[in-house]
Amino acid sequence: MSLSLAAALSSPADANAQVRTNAQQEQSRRLGEARPARTLPPTGRYASESGENFVFDRSGARPLFRFESRNETWALRATPAPRGDIIYRNDAGDQILRVTRDGGMTLFSVRAPSGSPATLRGPAPALAPPVLGPIALANLMVARSAQMSRALGRMIVVQLDGEADETLCVDALMVTTDAVLRMAASANLRQQLAELRSVTIIEGRNAGVTFERGDLRVTVRPGQGLTGRPSSATIIRTVSAD
């Protein structure tokens, strides 16, 4: 039986039902077309009601985030949320930003764990890892070793072995030593560093962190930009878990 014949033999009730179905589908299509496009926050400097300023950078393949009061840049991962919102998380899974469909932004931090509204304050340059020459790199390693040694009251050796992506290794060194200094200043976390004797930055196939026999070893994956090294949050959690 052809489609036209089947339609001719159908009952009036079936025909009316088909008309209603077609009308509903057409209305849904028009509503979908009328839905406003998502507004994503632009790259720039933002200020939150909690008093924390930060830079949000959408110029690359992955959005980047950095508090103005810190040296560390986080590569964020976007995940969908109810009501069409987007949640941006760091590599440790911590919620950093929540953005509504119309572009409203909320910052989540230690100071504001329940969230603090944030607004754009002006333009900001794209976030990029530091580039150092041989002399500056050697001075950085000495300085970071001295900072950790003073904080812990014993010698902490810094080792860096990177040839394919030295810039990423330098950034990982800064992030790692900052994590150690934050732990050393915390009454709850300082004891977890009792066995620490050295910090080592190496290149490998996968980014990761290990803490064994007194050596805090951070592996970076060359060529991946800031997504190729663990964040301070991941480093602190790894050390605390051991």
Contacts in CASP RR format, 6 or more apart in sequence:
PFRMAT RR
TARGET T0000
AUTHOR 0000-0000-0000
METHOD contacts of the structure
MODEL  1
MSLSLAAALSSPADANAQVRTNAQQEQSRRLGEARPARTLPPTGRYASES
GENFVFDRSGARPLFRFESRNETWALRATPAPRGDIIYRNDAGDQILRVT
RDGGMTLFSVRAPSGSPATLRGPAPALAPPVLGPIALANLMVARSAQMSR
ALGRMIVVQLDGEADETLCVDALMVTTDAVLRMAASANLRQQLAELRSVT
IIEGRNAGVTFERGDLRVTVRPGQGLTGRPSSATIIRTVSAD
7 15 0 8 1.000
36 101 0 8 1.000
36 102 0 8 1.000
38 101 0 8 1.000
38 103 0 8 1.000
39 101 0 8 1.000
39 102 0 8 1.000
39 103 0 8 1.000
39 104 0 8 1.000
40 58 0 8 1.000
40 99 0 8 1.000
40 103 0 8 1.000
41 56 0 8 1.000
41 58 0 8 1.000
41 99 0 8 1.000
41 103 0 8 1.000
41 104 0 8 1.000
41 105 0 8 1.000
41 120 0 8 1.000
42 58 0 8 1.000
42 120 0 8 1.000
43 55 0 8 1.000
43 56 0 8 1.000
43 57 0 8 1.000
43 58 0 8 1.000
43 59 0 8 1.000
43 123 0 8 1.000
43 124 0 8 1.000
43 126 0 8 1.000
44 55 0 8 1.000
44 56 0 8 1.000
44 57 0 8 1.000
44 120 0 8 1.000
44 121 0 8 1.000
44 122 0 8 1.000
44 123 0 8 1.000
44 124 0 8 1.000
45 53 0 8 1.000
45 54 0 8 1.000
45 55 0 8 1.000
45 68 0 8 1.000
45 120 0 8 1.000
45 121 0 8 1.000
45 122 0 8 1.000
45 123 0 8 1.000
45 124 0 8 1.000
46 53 0 8 1.000
46 54 0 8 1.000
46 55 0 8 1.000
46 56 0 8 1.000
46 105 0 8 1.000
46 107 0 8 1.000
46 118 0 8 1.000
46 119 0 8 1.000
46 120 0 8 1.000
46 121 0 8 1.000
47 53 0 8 1.000
47 118 0 8 1.000
47 119 0 8 1.000
47 121 0 8 1.000
48 54 0 8 1.000
48 107 0 8 1.000
48 109 0 8 1.000
48 112 0 8 1.000
48 116 0 8 1.000
48 117 0 8 1.000
48 118 0 8 1.000
49 112 0 8 1.000
49 116 0 8 1.000
49 117 0 8 1.000
49 118 0 8 1.000
50 107 0 8 1.000
50 109 0 8 1.000
50 111 0 8 1.000
50 112 0 8 1.000
50 115 0 8 1.000
50 116 0 8 1.000
51 111 0 8 1.000
51 116 0 8 1.000
52 67 0 8 1.000
52 69 0 8 1.000
52 107 0 8 1.000
52 109 0 8 1.000
52 111 0 8 1.000
52 112 0 8 1.000
52 116 0 8 1.000
53 67 0 8 1.000
53 68 0 8 1.000
53 69 0 8 1.000
53 121 0 8 1.000
54 65 0 8 1.000
54 66 0 8 1.000
54 67 0 8 1.000
54 68 0 8 1.000
54 107 0 8 1.000
54 118 0 8 1.000
55 64 0 8 1.000
55 65 0 8 1.000
55 66 0 8 1.000
55 68 0 8 1.000
55 124 0 8 1.000
55 127 0 8 1.000
56 63 0 8 1.000
56 64 0 8 1.000
56 65 0 8 1.000
56 97 0 8 1.000
56 105 0 8 1.000
56 124 0 8 1.000
57 63 0 8 1.000
57 64 0 8 1.000
57 65 0 8 1.000
57 66 0 8 1.000
57 124 0 8 1.000
57 126 0 8 1.000
57 127 0 8 1.000
59 126 0 8 1.000
60 126 0 8 1.000
62 75 0 8 1.000
62 76 0 8 1.000
62 77 0 8 1.000
62 226 0 8 1.000
62 227 0 8 1.000
63 75 0 8 1.000
63 76 0 8 1.000
63 78 0 8 1.000
63 88 0 8 1.000
64 73 0 8 1.000
64 74 0 8 1.000
64 75 0 8 1.000
64 76 0 8 1.000
64 126 0 8 1.000
64 127 0 8 1.000
64 226 0 8 1.000
65 73 0 8 1.000
65 74 0 8 1.000
65 76 0 8 1.000
65 88 0 8 1.000
65 90 0 8 1.000
65 96 0 8 1.000
65 97 0 8 1.000
66 72 0 8 1.000
66 73 0 8 1.000
66 74 0 8 1.000
66 127 0 8 1.000
67 109 0 8 1.000
70 178 0 8 1.000
71 174 0 8 1.000
71 175 0 8 1.000
71 178 0 8 1.000
72 174 0 8 1.000
72 175 0 8 1.000
72 178 0 8 1.000
72 231 0 8 1.000
72 232 0 8 1.000
73 127 0 8 1.000
73 129 0 8 1.000
73 171 0 8 1.000
73 226 0 8 1.000
74 90 0 8 1.000
74 91 0 8 1.000
74 96 0 8 1.000
74 226 0 8 1.000
74 231 0 8 1.000
75 90 0 8 1.000
75 91 0 8 1.000
75 225 0 8 1.000
75 226 0 8 1.000
75 227 0 8 1.000
75 228 0 8 1.000
76 88 0 8 1.000
76 89 0 8 1.000
76 90 0 8 1.000
76 96 0 8 1.000
76 97 0 8 1.000
77 88 0 8 1.000
77 89 0 8 1.000
77 90 0 8 1.000
77 91 0 8 1.000
77 93 0 8 1.000
78 86 0 8 1.000
78 87 0 8 1.000
78 88 0 8 1.000
79 86 0 8 1.000
79 87 0 8 1.000
79 88 0 8 1.000
79 89 0 8 1.000
80 86 0 8 1.000
80 87 0 8 1.000
81 87 0 8 1.000
81 98 0 8 1.000
83 100 0 8 1.000
83 101 0 8 1.000
84 100 0 8 1.000
84 101 0 8 1.000
85 98 0 8 1.000
85 99 0 8 1.000
85 100 0 8 1.000
85 101 0 8 1.000
86 98 0 8 1.000
86 99 0 8 1.000
87 95 0 8 1.000
87 97 0 8 1.000
87 98 0 8 1.000
88 95 0 8 1.000
88 96 0 8 1.000
88 97 0 8 1.000
88 98 0 8 1.000
88 99 0 8 1.000
89 95 0 8 1.000
89 96 0 8 1.000
90 96 0 8 1.000
90 231 0 8 1.000
90 233 0 8 1.000
91 227 0 8 1.000
91 230 0 8 1.000
91 231 0 8 1.000
91 233 0 8 1.000
91 234 0 8 1.000
92 231 0 8 1.000
92 233 0 8 1.000
92 234 0 8 1.000
92 237 0 8 1.000
93 233 0 8 1.000
94 108 0 8 1.000
94 233 0 8 1.000
95 108 0 8 1.000
96 107 0 8 1.000
96 108 0 8 1.000
96 109 0 8 1.000
97 105 0 8 1.000
97 106 0 8 1.000
97 107 0 8 1.000
97 108 0 8 1.000
97 118 0 8 1.000
98 105 0 8 1.000
98 106 0 8 1.000
98 108 0 8 1.000
98 115 0 8 1.000
99 105 0 8 1.000
99 106 0 8 1.000
104 117 0 8 1.000
105 117 0 8 1.000
105 118 0 8 1.000
105 119 0 8 1.000
106 115 0 8 1.000
106 116 0 8 1.000
106 117 0 8 1.000
106 118 0 8 1.000
107 115 0 8 1.000
107 116 0 8 1.000
107 117 0 8 1.000
107 118 0 8 1.000
108 114 0 8 1.000
108 115 0 8 1.000
108 116 0 8 1.000
109 115 0 8 1.000
109 116 0 8 1.000
127 226 0 8 1.000
129 167 0 8 1.000
129 168 0 8 1.000
129 170 0 8 1.000
129 171 0 8 1.000
129 225 0 8 1.000
129 226 0 8 1.000
130 167 0 8 1.000
130 170 0 8 1.000
130 171 0 8 1.000
130 174 0 8 1.000
131 167 0 8 1.000
131 170 0 8 1.000
132 140 0 8 1.000
132 166 0 8 1.000
132 167 0 8 1.000
132 170 0 8 1.000
137 160 0 8 1.000
137 166 0 8 1.000
137 170 0 8 1.000
140 170 0 8 1.000
140 173 0 8 1.000
140 174 0 8 1.000
141 158 0 8 1.000
141 160 0 8 1.000
141 173 0 8 1.000
142 158 0 8 1.000
144 158 0 8 1.000
144 173 0 8 1.000
144 174 0 8 1.000
144 177 0 8 1.000
144 199 0 8 1.000
145 155 0 8 1.000
145 156 0 8 1.000
145 157 0 8 1.000
145 158 0 8 1.000
147 177 0 8 1.000
147 181 0 8 1.000
148 156 0 8 1.000
148 158 0 8 1.000
148 177 0 8 1.000
148 180 0 8 1.000
148 181 0 8 1.000
148 184 0 8 1.000
148 199 0 8 1.000
149 155 0 8 1.000
149 156 0 8 1.000
151 180 0 8 1.000
151 181 0 8 1.000
151 184 0 8 1.000
151 185 0 8 1.000
152 180 0 8 1.000
152 184 0 8 1.000
152 193 0 8 1.000
152 196 0 8 1.000
154 197 0 8 1.000
155 197 0 8 1.000
156 180 0 8 1.000
156 196 0 8 1.000
156 197 0 8 1.000
156 198 0 8 1.000
156 199 0 8 1.000
157 197 0 8 1.000
157 198 0 8 1.000
157 199 0 8 1.000
158 173 0 8 1.000
158 177 0 8 1.000
158 198 0 8 1.000
158 199 0 8 1.000
158 200 0 8 1.000
159 198 0 8 1.000
159 199 0 8 1.000
159 200 0 8 1.000
159 201 0 8 1.000
160 169 0 8 1.000
160 170 0 8 1.000
160 173 0 8 1.000
160 200 0 8 1.000
160 201 0 8 1.000
161 169 0 8 1.000
161 200 0 8 1.000
161 201 0 8 1.000
161 202 0 8 1.000
161 203 0 8 1.000
162 169 0 8 1.000
162 201 0 8 1.000
162 202 0 8 1.000
162 203 0 8 1.000
163 203 0 8 1.000
164 203 0 8 1.000
164 222 0 8 1.000
164 223 0 8 1.000
165 203 0 8 1.000
165 220 0 8 1.000
165 222 0 8 1.000
165 223 0 8 1.000
165 225 0 8 1.000
168 220 0 8 1.000
168 222 0 8 1.000
168 223 0 8 1.000
168 224 0 8 1.000
168 225 0 8 1.000
168 226 0 8 1.000
168 228 0 8 1.000
168 229 0 8 1.000
169 201 0 8 1.000
169 203 0 8 1.000
169 220 0 8 1.000
171 226 0 8 1.000
171 229 0 8 1.000
172 201 0 8 1.000
172 218 0 8 1.000
172 220 0 8 1.000
172 229 0 8 1.000
172 230 0 8 1.000
173 199 0 8 1.000
173 201 0 8 1.000
175 229 0 8 1.000
175 230 0 8 1.000
175 231 0 8 1.000
175 232 0 8 1.000
175 235 0 8 1.000
176 199 0 8 1.000
176 201 0 8 1.000
176 216 0 8 1.000
176 218 0 8 1.000
176 232 0 8 1.000
176 235 0 8 1.000
177 199 0 8 1.000
178 232 0 8 1.000
179 232 0 8 1.000
179 235 0 8 1.000
179 236 0 8 1.000
179 239 0 8 1.000
180 193 0 8 1.000
180 196 0 8 1.000
180 199 0 8 1.000
180 216 0 8 1.000
182 189 0 8 1.000
182 232 0 8 1.000
182 236 0 8 1.000
183 189 0 8 1.000
183 190 0 8 1.000
183 192 0 8 1.000
183 193 0 8 1.000
183 236 0 8 1.000
183 239 0 8 1.000
183 240 0 8 1.000
184 190 0 8 1.000
184 193 0 8 1.000
189 236 0 8 1.000
189 239 0 8 1.000
189 240 0 8 1.000
192 239 0 8 1.000
192 240 0 8 1.000
192 242 0 8 1.000
193 239 0 8 1.000
195 213 0 8 1.000
195 214 0 8 1.000
196 211 0 8 1.000
196 214 0 8 1.000
196 216 0 8 1.000
197 214 0 8 1.000
197 215 0 8 1.000
198 214 0 8 1.000
198 215 0 8 1.000
198 216 0 8 1.000
199 215 0 8 1.000
199 216 0 8 1.000
199 218 0 8 1.000
200 215 0 8 1.000
200 216 0 8 1.000
200 217 0 8 1.000
200 218 0 8 1.000
201 217 0 8 1.000
201 218 0 8 1.000
201 220 0 8 1.000
202 217 0 8 1.000
202 218 0 8 1.000
202 219 0 8 1.000
202 220 0 8 1.000
203 219 0 8 1.000
203 220 0 8 1.000
203 221 0 8 1.000
203 222 0 8 1.000
204 219 0 8 1.000
204 220 0 8 1.000
204 221 0 8 1.000
204 222 0 8 1.000
205 221 0 8 1.000
206 219 0 8 1.000
206 221 0 8 1.000
207 219 0 8 1.000
207 220 0 8 1.000
207 221 0 8 1.000
207 224 0 8 1.000
207 227 0 8 1.000
207 228 0 8 1.000
207 229 0 8 1.000
207 230 0 8 1.000
208 218 0 8 1.000
208 219 0 8 1.000
208 230 0 8 1.000
208 234 0 8 1.000
209 216 0 8 1.000
209 217 0 8 1.000
209 218 0 8 1.000
209 219 0 8 1.000
209 230 0 8 1.000
209 234 0 8 1.000
209 235 0 8 1.000
209 238 0 8 1.000
209 239 0 8 1.000
210 216 0 8 1.000
210 217 0 8 1.000
210 219 0 8 1.000
210 238 0 8 1.000
211 217 0 8 1.000
211 238 0 8 1.000
211 239 0 8 1.000
211 242 0 8 1.000
212 242 0 8 1.000
216 235 0 8 1.000
216 239 0 8 1.000
218 229 0 8 1.000
218 230 0 8 1.000
218 235 0 8 1.000
220 228 0 8 1.000
220 229 0 8 1.000
221 228 0 8 1.000
221 229 0 8 1.000
230 238 0 8 1.000
END
